[in-house]
Amino acid sequence: MKRITIKRLRPNRAVSLHVPAEATLMVARGKAWLTSDADPADRFLCHGRRYTAVKAEHLVLQAIDKTVVYAIRYPEPRNFRVGLTAFWKGQIAAPAAPRSAFGGG
C-alpha cells in the first residue's frame, strides 16, 4: 500500500525534503520552485504538475506567491510487494497463530 502525505507551505517559505527513489511530489494548489540534488535544473511546478525522484534525493520546495498544497506519494517497500506475492502464490506459509488465540495455553 502506498503512503501519501499532504502538506501546506506558506508563501515565500521553503521546506527541505528527503525522499526515496520513485517517490512522487505533486503540487495540488499554487506555484512552487523545486530544486533537487540529483538534477542541476530547477523546476517550477504549478497545479497538477509532478516530479518523480529517480533515486533517493534531497529536494527543496519553495512556495512562490501563495500557499502551496503539495502531496508526496511514497512507493511500496519492494520486500513487502515480493513477500505478499509469494504468500498468495503459496510460496511462503502464513505465520502460525499463537495458541492463546484459540483459548488454549
C-alpha positions in Angstrom: 0.0 0.0 0.0 1.4 3.4 -1.0 1.5 6.1 1.6 0.5 9.7 0.7 1.4 12.8 2.7 -0.4 16.1 2.0 1.1 19.3 3.4 0.7 23.1 3.1 3.6 25.5 2.5 3.0 29.2 3.3 4.1 31.9 0.8 7.8 32.6 0.4 8.6 29.6 2.7 10.8 26.6 1.8 10.9 23.1 3.0 13.7 20.5 2.8 12.5 17.0 1.9 14.4 13.7 1.8 12.5 11.4 -0.5 13.2 7.8 -1.5 13.6 6.6 -5.1 10.3 6.5 -7.0 8.6 9.0 -4.6 6.3 11.4 -6.5 5.8 15.0 -5.4 2.7 16.8 -6.8 1.6 20.4 -6.4 -2.2 20.4 -5.9 -2.6 24.2 -5.5 -0.3 27.2 -6.0 3.1 27.5 -7.7 6.4 26.2 -6.3 10.0 26.2 -7.1 11.8 22.8 -6.8 15.5 22.1 -6.5 16.9 18.5 -6.4 20.4 17.4 -5.5 20.1 14.8 -8.3 19.3 17.3 -11.1 21.1 20.6 -11.8 18.0 22.1 -13.4 15.5 23.8 -11.2 11.8 23.3 -11.9 8.7 25.3 -11.4 5.7 23.3 -10.5 2.1 24.5 -10.6 -1.3 22.9 -10.1 -1.3 19.3 -11.2 2.4 19.1 -12.1 4.5 16.3 -10.7 8.1 15.4 -10.1 9.2 11.7 -9.5 12.5 11.0 -7.9 14.8 8.7 -9.9 16.8 7.8 -6.8 16.8 8.8 -3.2 17.0 12.6 -3.3 17.1 15.8 -1.2 14.6 18.3 -2.5 13.9 21.9 -1.6 10.4 23.1 -2.4 9.6 26.8 -2.1 6.1 28.4 -2.4 6.3 31.3 -4.9 3.5 33.7 -4.1 0.5 31.9 -2.5 0.1 29.0 -0.1 1.1 25.8 -1.9 -0.6 22.5 -1.2 1.5 19.5 -2.1 1.4 15.8 -1.8 4.2 13.2 -1.7 3.3 9.6 -2.7 5.9 7.2 -1.3 6.4 3.8 -3.1 5.7 0.5 -1.5 8.7 -1.2 0.1 9.9 -3.7 -2.5 10.3 -6.5 0.0 6.6 -6.1 1.1 5.5 -6.4 -2.5 7.6 -9.5 -3.2 6.6 -11.1 0.1 2.9 -10.6 -0.4 3.0 -12.0 -3.9 4.9 -15.1 -2.7 2.4 -15.5 0.1 -0.5 -15.5 -2.3 1.2 -18.0 -4.6 1.7 -20.3 -1.6 5.5 -20.0 -1.6 5.5 -18.6 1.9 3.5 -20.2 4.7 1.2 -18.0 6.8 2.5 -17.3 10.3 1.2 -19.6 12.9 -1.4 -18.2 15.3 -0.4 -18.2 18.9 -2.1 -20.9 20.9 -3.8 -18.4 23.2 -5.8 -17.1 20.2 -7.7 -20.4 20.3 -8.3 -20.4 24.0 -5.5 -22.9 24.7 -2.4 -22.3 26.7 
